[in-house]
């Protein structure tokens, strides 16, 4: 099991790289995260959803996504509530306090059932913790870190992020606040995201080993591949450029950073295109005018983000852009935002209520109890190209513009296009991962656009590069030996 001294120390990326290494060595390996909190989810072939990071880890291990890889997924809908997804299916929506005090411990059984199924099928299960191993105030009902590790007696490798500073105190401090029985499960530590010559930290490693009595399994440098792979935590968006320049010949795309943004990795293929400049518009700043397209991404709370969008003044920017002929694409919740009205009478997607949408598509959306979570394949109605993707949503959209669908899914019309052809929406995530679809979409935006990216091959190449970088700096054999303790 890999736990961290805090959130965003690189646990997900390191586990993905180690899954690829184990797979390359001929081991049958599976990823596992008992409890995850993320609005970036992936649909499983058998139905249901898991965190995006576990889907990437599964891919690194040569596997398709399965609900057992992430049995408990928390999807925040507001500052105080989250939808609880268990074994891929929505259970209910709870407040943070209710979940912490009454619900979480009841989910340990679901976690153990998934783990037991995986451990009976695979040579190796690489487990990722959540947040910090040192959250001792949450230890009593913990199912994500030491609470789980104790139930299955998993040896733990503790990860510290040196880039954020204070890594010695973080690791030593974790050792000092853990109960002796929990500290005894930690078999080693890793230092992640080192910049420069790792030898310069040799004395730091010795200091940590002396104070904790844990051996260091490696000092991992900043690995460029990590930034090119799909990310799960929206905190990464704060680190990405928001400004969009006026570079000649480049397709410029703006993506408003909604408060409950979901599945923002839909934009990754566009972000990696050499001829595209994509910027996430941060709250408090207007949507740029000198752009070629706006993409409204998914959201876990459509009504909440309709209000948020208007608070930022983005509604005026988007409507003005579209009315002047600018191209606007909405994905899932972003599609719903583009319609005339969104109704959620029972609060299935957050707070119950009804709001007017942007009115750029002649559709209305009503939230329903049934959640659709599954891969799909179909035909793009504009290009007649075959496409693949996935759906994760609870709403249904109807209206005249759905008579001009974006996708034909085996005879089922999906999505909508306005009569002018410059505003469109779809519930299908992952469309831009289809190279031909992406290339033709870019040419519709700008006739001289060029697409040269093979996205799926790029992901595979970067996973291999990530694995090579970890293998060169980590004692993988020692970690495998630890796993046999």
Buried (B, 14 or more C-beta within 10 A) or exposed (E): BBBBBBEBBBBBBBBBBBBBBBBBBEBBBBBBBBBBBBBBBBBBEEBBBBBBBBBBBBBBBEBEBBBBBBBBBBBBBBEEBBBBBBBBEBBEBBEBEBBBEEBBBEBBEBBBEBBEBBBEEBEBBBBBBBBBBBBBEBBEBBBBBBBBBBBBEBBBBBBBBBEBEEBBEBBBBBBEBBEEEBBEBBBBBBBBBBEEEBEEBEEBBEBBBEBBEBBBBBBBBBBEBBEBBBBBBBEBBEEBEBEBEEEEEBBBBBBBBBBBBBBBBBBBBBBBBEBBBBBBBEEEBEBBEEBBBBBBBBBBBBBBBBBBBBEBEBBEBBBEBBEEEBBBBBBBBBBBBBBBBBBBEEBBBBEEBEBEBBBBBBBBBBBBEEBBBBBBBBBBBBBEBEBBBBBBBBBBBEBEBBEBBBBBBEEEBBBBBBEEEBBBBBBBBBBBBBBEBBBBBBBBBBEEBBBEBEBEEBBBEBBBBBBBBBBEBBBBEBBBEBBEE
